[in-house]
Amino acid sequence: MYDLQKKASLAAWRKLAEQTEADLDPEEQYDELLKAADQMEEQGLITSAEWRQLVRDAGNVFTLNDEQAHH
């Protein structure tokens, strides 16, 4: 059960991360990614190391989307 919930939560996080700027404002997407990572950590689905990686990944998604928005 735990593994299925973790996989589903991470899959949802990745799906959100892959949305394009047309779907979501980059800042809003970044906020939603951070909230989702926080929720997974609070629920004990991910470790603090996994949380840090998701936060880094969210930053990379934001930077990439923000750069694309200005080109």
C-alpha positions, 0 to 999 in steps of 0.5 A: 500500500505504502509503495503504491501510494508513493509511486502514485504521488511521485507520478503525479509530481512528475506529471505536474513537472512536465506540464508546459507553460501553456498549461500553468504559469511557471511560478504557480507550477513551482509552488504546486511542485513544492507543495506536493513535495512537502505533502509527500514528506509530511505523509512519510512517503519520501525521505528528506533526501528525496524531498531535497531532490524534488525541490531541486528538480522543481527549481530546474523546471521553474528555471527552464520554463521561466527562460522559455517564457522570456524567449 
